[in-house]
């Protein structure tokens, strides 16, 4: 058996043993979460919002991402249920998402807004939930730092509102991630 020691063969051996990883870098991500009613009576709105999220994510990632990082969106079903949405919120929180885009259900959005305010996670509501906060016991100030109501800013169908939320977050992250 002949053993090859020429530089070309040694280079091939090194590349093979290293897994041919030259030029491959680990991709970094900015991850946001989304809680949408993908089943139940509000599922049509949830699916429209999902389509808007996916389109925005695709466009952002095709254009170099956010400060060179790819955008990842973890989408979970909130089933239009306050209790289940809070469980799903905790899943997203434990995955360290940078922000959450949330439900088209007013009651679910209110629960998510309260939880995200307590945890300091920015929350973008796709419902007109701000009506539920007004006239309450003054808790609106708890939400001011972390809460953005996409519906009141742009009363658009779910897909357009979700799409716009992703771009607002991308713009924000492009400033803060440098």
Secondary structure as GFF3:
##gff-version 3
##sequence-region A 1 178
A	DSSP	alpha_helix	7	17	.	.	.	ID=ss1
A	DSSP	beta_strand	29	36	.	.	.	ID=ss2
A	DSSP	alpha_helix	43	62	.	.	.	ID=ss3
A	DSSP	beta_strand	70	77	.	.	.	ID=ss4
A	DSSP	alpha_helix	82	94	.	.	.	ID=ss5
A	DSSP	beta_strand	99	102	.	.	.	ID=ss6
A	DSSP	alpha_helix	106	119	.	.	.	ID=ss7
A	DSSP	beta_strand	122	125	.	.	.	ID=ss8
A	DSSP	alpha_helix	130	133	.	.	.	ID=ss9
A	DSSP	alpha_helix	140	143	.	.	.	ID=ss10
A	DSSP	beta_strand	147	149	.	.	.	ID=ss11
A	DSSP	alpha_helix	150	153	.	.	.	ID=ss12
A	DSSP	alpha_helix	158	176	.	.	.	ID=ss13
###
